[in-house]
Amino acid sequence: MNKQAWEKLHEELAGKGVTLVAVSKKKPASDIKELYDLGQRHFGENYVQELVEKQAVLPQDIRWHYIGHLQSNKVKEIASFVYLIHAVDSFKLLVEINKQALKNNRTIDVLLQLHIADEETKFGMDEKEILSLLDYYEAQKESLKNVRICGLMGMSTFTDDQEKVRAEFIRMRNFFNLLAGTSFLGQPQFAICSMGMSADYQLAIEEGSTLVRIGRMLFGSRG
Ligand SMILES: *Cc1c(COP(=O)(O)O)cnc(C)c1O
């Protein structure tokens, strides 16, 4: 765990009002605890089993972000405690999250994943798919009261081409602004634009990110 990197990043982001999520996937609970002791509270994980195991042994006031691809049949395992689910990519998943949130007597906040990268391997929906998901949501809103759509999440293409990455972030922020302006989402909770990782967080912030997900810069490479 890199204390200097965290202190610098924490200060820089706090000054800009950007939330720092420390991505701790594949790192031991002891690394998370060290960062927690410095004051970090938001942590991100990609795998359900790993998250469940860590949540059980770490301080209960950690805000756990689920940032990986989530299968519907796994939602129940994290529904009692997850703080924000970043990568909702289907209406079916949204309905399941609502169902499990209701069972736990709570509301779960989610982001919709916009596919902005070139790679086929990255999950997410395009703009049209998100608009159609939102049509379904709008039509069934009364039965989806235990899930709150709080914004968008996106991952840029893995490339050295900075202008390409910038263009992807601009596309994402523009779509975010469009949705934030629509009547049914134009509510205070639709306020999170989750974009930027270790390699591209500065660009992401320049283009309007409100939350960055940083792993390697804080915890070192994952091997
Ligand atoms: C792993 C991961 C990150 C963090 O990436 P780093 O390059 O380690 O900063 C951010 N977002 C998602 C969705 C990830 O899977």
The ligand as an SDF file (V2000), in Angstrom:
LIG
                    3D

 15 15  0  0  0  0  0  0  0  0999 V2000
   -9.7160   -2.9180  -11.6310 C   0  0  0  0  0  0  0  0  0  0  0  0
  -10.6770   -1.8330  -11.9360 C   0  0  0  0  0  0  0  0  0  0  0  0
  -10.3610   -0.4900  -11.6650 C   0  0  0  0  0  0  0  0  0  0  0  0
   -9.0250   -0.0350  -11.1230 C   0  0  0  0  0  0  0  0  0  0  0  0
   -8.0480   -0.0880  -12.1180 O   0  0  0  0  0  0  0  0  0  0  0  0
   -6.5320    0.3960  -11.8080 P   0  0  0  0  0  0  0  0  0  0  0  0
   -5.9140    0.4040  -13.1450 O   0  0  0  0  0  0  0  0  0  0  0  0
   -5.9520   -0.6440  -10.9050 O   0  0  0  0  0  0  0  0  0  0  0  0
   -6.6050    1.7300  -11.1950 O   0  0  0  0  0  0  0  0  0  0  0  0
  -11.3410    0.4590  -11.9120 C   0  0  0  0  0  0  0  0  0  0  0  0
  -12.5480    0.1360  -12.4140 N   0  0  0  0  0  0  0  0  0  0  0  0
  -12.8810   -1.1420  -12.6970 C   0  0  0  0  0  0  0  0  0  0  0  0
  -14.2330   -1.4230  -13.2390 C   0  0  0  0  0  0  0  0  0  0  0  0
  -11.9530   -2.1650  -12.4840 C   0  0  0  0  0  0  0  0  0  0  0  0
  -12.3070   -3.4140  -12.7790 O   0  0  0  0  0  0  0  0  0  0  0  0
  1  2  1  0
  2  3  1  0
  2 14  2  0
  3  4  1  0
  3 10  2  0
  4  5  1  0
  5  6  1  0
  6  7  2  0
  6  8  1  0
  6  9  1  0
 10 11  1  0
 11 12  2  0
 12 13  1  0
 12 14  1  0
 14 15  1  0
M  END
$$$$
